């Protein structure tokens, strides 16, 4: 008998597998009311009280109290349950104070499950942390390359010293992406007109057409163009993995995504050396901004800009550019050049400090907007970028 099945029968014998509903809490204090159905290798299955639906919850998300509860049910499970410190490490990336990475190397051989087609006809592929659903059957080489991008991007997020979330939300086992055969299918499914790809926060889903990832249909098969850029997919993966951050302003959300998307990537390796050079190249190639003397909006406007204005303005590409430049400034150019103010600001937001208060007192260090703008321009001028505000 499989070990999981034996463990479930043992619970039933004790009367713990049915009718033992309790409150389960994740490491951010959010709660679910449900009955424990089964414990698997890296997750438990809960039947929710309110809907009767059975949902998976990764062990890495569970609170210390819940892990101790599972150990009390089966003392022999201690060796296969994560310790509290292991659970926390799997839930978030590198802590504040950790050095910024110079490079991140992922695995070249990512284990992938091919699960056939779902009821809508999409082909399903799973890596350890991601599920991608493709409208077209993909070759082994394309699956291998996409798997590296997904997993190595998550690894790069985890390496940043910002204590960023790196696990799916409770009730979800994987981060999910839907790949469409062409742009027509992407737009028909709700992809925004003019976009190359999108992350839908409510659905926790990335949507992107294969042709925007360099995948072309040749005869009856799909091939990946050699050397094709992966910026769009990486940008959206960052949004997906870090979606649980609440209270972040739009410039910070997009600045972080472009920080990683602008990083040199090749064969499961991100190289973070010379980020200012990478950023300037990215701004010109991807955001249409002059990489020597760009004309950009006033910096204080970006700090307070609403999502509606950021995304729906005719100047939205310039807003993205300023988001990246602001993130780089706070991460590597201002103060001690170690991102200390940015880290303290993020910690304050995590502790539910009002964004405006955290921004003025911590991120800007109490200085006036005029003094901040002057230092911002000066630091970027020293890095070879002469910015003019309009």
Secondary structure, DSSP 4 states (H G I P E B T S, - for coil): --HHHHHHHHHHHTT-SSS--EEEEBTTS-EEEEEEEEE-SSEEEEEETTT--EEEEEGGGB-HHHHHHHHHH-GGGGGTSPPHHHHHHHHB-SPTTSPPPSEEE--SS---EEEEE-TTS-EEEE-SSEEEEESS---HHHHHHHHHHHHHHHHHHHHSTT--B-SPPTT-SSEEEEEESSHHHHHHTTPPTT-S-EEETTTTEEEEEGGGGTEEEETTEEEEPTT---HHHHHHHHHHHTTT--S--HHHHHHHHHHHHTSEE-SSEEE-SSHHHHHHHHHHHHH---SSS-EE--HHHHHH--HHHHHHSTTHHHHHHHHHHHHHIIIIISTTSS-HHHHHHHHHHHTT--HHHHIIIIISTT--HHHHHHHHHHHHHHTT---EE-
